[in-house]
Amino acid sequence: MDCVHNDGFYIFNISVHRTMVMIEFEEHQATIVWVGNHSRYESTFKNNKTTIKKWLKANDWIE
């Protein structure tokens, strides 16, 4: 698990299936924000927190 943004967004790597899941944790709730395989993760986010932040803003998850 990696924290990818200070507003409570984390990426989980489920290695058995090479699945990546981004989840937002709030006080009493967790929301799945994005799901894809590792290749799609690299294509979408470029293994880069700045790109993740831009994606979160573009998709109205953060301001």
C-alpha positions as CSV (number, residue, x, y, z in Angstrom):
1,M,0.0,0.0,0.0
2,D,1.3,3.4,-0.9
3,C,-0.2,6.8,0.1
4,V,-0.4,8.7,-3.2
5,H,-2.1,11.9,-1.9
6,N,-2.4,13.5,1.5
7,D,-6.2,13.7,1.3
8,G,-6.4,10.0,2.1
9,F,-5.8,8.3,-1.3
10,Y,-3.9,5.0,-1.4
11,I,-2.8,2.5,-4.1
12,F,-2.9,-1.2,-3.3
13,N,-1.1,-3.7,-5.5
14,I,-2.9,-7.1,-5.4
15,S,0.1,-9.0,-6.8
16,V,-1.6,-12.3,-7.3
17,H,-3.7,-10.8,-10.0
18,R,-1.4,-7.8,-10.8
19,T,-4.4,-5.6,-10.0
20,M,-4.0,-2.0,-8.8
21,V,-6.7,-0.4,-6.7
22,M,-6.8,3.3,-5.6
23,I,-9.0,3.8,-2.6
24,E,-10.0,7.0,-0.7
25,F,-10.3,6.6,3.0
26,E,-12.5,9.0,4.9
27,E,-13.6,8.8,8.6
28,H,-16.0,5.9,8.4
29,Q,-16.0,5.1,4.6
30,A,-13.7,3.8,1.9
31,T,-14.4,4.5,-1.8
32,I,-12.8,2.8,-4.7
33,V,-11.6,5.5,-7.0
34,W,-9.8,3.6,-9.7
35,V,-9.1,-0.1,-10.6
36,G,-6.9,-1.5,-13.3
37,N,-4.0,-3.8,-14.1
38,H,-0.4,-2.7,-13.5
39,S,0.1,-1.8,-17.2
40,R,-2.9,0.5,-17.1
41,Y,-1.7,2.1,-13.9
42,E,1.6,2.9,-15.5
43,S,-0.1,4.2,-18.6
44,T,-2.6,6.4,-16.7
45,F,-0.4,7.6,-13.8
46,K,3.2,7.2,-15.1
47,N,4.3,5.9,-11.6
48,N,4.2,9.6,-10.6
49,K,2.4,11.3,-7.7
50,T,2.2,14.5,-9.6
51,T,0.3,12.8,-12.4
52,I,-1.9,11.1,-9.9
53,K,-2.7,14.5,-8.3
54,K,-3.6,15.9,-11.8
55,W,-5.8,12.9,-12.5
56,L,-7.6,13.3,-9.1
57,K,-8.2,17.0,-9.9
58,A,-9.4,16.3,-13.4
59,N,-11.9,13.8,-12.1
60,D,-13.2,16.0,-9.2
61,W,-11.8,13.9,-6.4
62,I,-9.8,16.9,-5.0
63,E,-9.7,20.7,-5.5
